[in-house]
Amino acid sequence: MELLYDSLNAWFWLGCAALLLIIELLTGTGFLLCLGVSSGLMSIIVFFMGILSPNMQILLFSLFAILSLVYWCFYLKVNPNYDNRPKLNKRAERYIGLEFTLHENIVNGMGKIQVEDSVWLVRSREYLPADTAVTVTGVDGTVLIIGKSKKH
């Protein structure tokens, strides 16, 4: 423990800051960002203030870490992280409300439509012939639920 206390200098805190910030880049949680910034701040303080007792350094680091975590929590409440593309990985849900042309007849409630570069299975409650304009009304797994388009 004495070896750790003897090595609490500006380089120690700077190394901790670098390590914590690198790990933060890999994880992206925000928690280690607060600890890394606190460690960097301690590096600056120890560099300019000179000798601080190890107990004082640990106390200041703890204080800065707690304050930065409180600030981070407050910042997240004030600035919530809204995704401007909520359906990014839900490809089928992006087609709800869009109109397409039926690729083949609906047989036993099932058929196919051409959507962009792929063909999708569709389900409908009514018989619809090929080349009918349909609107996607819902999604059931990888099957699009369709109805006859009201525009045509």
N, C-alpha and C positions, 0 to 999 in steps of 0.2 A: 504494500500500500504506500510505503514511503517513496518507492520508485515512481509511482504514478504522481504523487504530490510534487516530487522534484521536477517532473517533466511538464508541469502545467505552465507553458510559456506561450508566446504568440504563435509559434510554429505548430504547437500541439493543437491549439484552437483552430488555426487555419486548416490543418490537415483534417480535423474532425468536420469542419464545415465543408471542405471539398468532398470528403467521403459521403457525408449525409446528402449533399446536393446531387451527387452522382447516383446514389441509390434512389433518391426522389425522382430523378429523371427516368429511371427504370420502372418505378412503381406508379408514380403519378397520384399519390394519395393526398398530398398537401400537408400531412402531418410532419414528415421529415423535412419539408421545406421550412417550417417554423423552427425546428431544432437546428437546421443548417444555418439559417439566418442568425439565430441566437449565438451559435458558435462563431460565426464570422464577426459578429459584433464584439464578442469577447476577445477575439484575436486583435481587433483594432484597439480596444480598451487596454489590453495588456501591453500591446506594442507602445502606445503613447503614454500610459501611466507608469510604466516600469514594473516594479515588483509589487504584486498584490499577493496576499497570503492565499494559499490554495483553498482554504475554507471560504474566503471572500469571493474567489473566482467561481467556485461551484455554486455559491449562493446567488451571485449575479447571473450566472448562466441559467439557473433554475428560474429566477425571476423573469429574465428575458424570454425564456421558453414559454412560461405560463402566460405572460402578456401577449406574446405573438400568437399563441393558440387561441386566446380569448378574442384577439383581433380577427384571426382567420375565421372563427365561428361567426362573429358579428358580420364580417364581410360576406360570407356565404348566405346569411339570412337576408341581407340587404340586396345582394346581387345574385339571385338564384341562377343556376346554370340550366337554361332552357335550350334544348336542341332544336335548331331550326329545320331539321329533317327527321321528324320522329319515326317515319316509316322507312328509314334507310335500309334496314335489313329485313323488311317485311314487304317484299316485292309484290306479292299478290294484293295486299291491302292498298297499294298505291293505285290500283286499277278500279277501285270502288267508285262508282259514279261516272266512269268513262264509257264511251260508246264504241262498240266494235262491230264487225260484220261476222256473222256465223260462218264458220269454215265448212261445216257439214251438218246434215240434218240431225235434229235431236231424236235419238232412238232410246226408248226406255228411260227417258229423263236425262240422258247423258249425250254430250256432243263435244265439239272442239271449236275453238276460235284461234285465229292468228293474232298474236299480240307482239308487236315489235319484231324481234328475231326468233320467237319461239311459238309453239303451239300449246295451248292450255286446255285441259279438260274442263268442261262446264256442266252444270246441272241446272235444269229448268223444270218447272212444274207443268209446263204446257208444251205441246208439240210445236216446233218451229222449223221451217224449211231452211236449207242452206241459203246464204246470201241475205239473210234477214238482219236488220240492224237491231242489236241487242245492247243492253246496258248492264254492267256488272253491279249487282246490288249487295253482294256479300262474298265471304270467303269461308270455305270449310277445308282447312288444311291446305292442300295444293289444288283444290278444285274451286273454280270460280262459280258463284251462283249468279245466274243471269235472269233477266226478264226482257220482254219485248220492249224496244225503245219507244217512248211515247212521242218522240219528235217525228217519227215517220208513220 
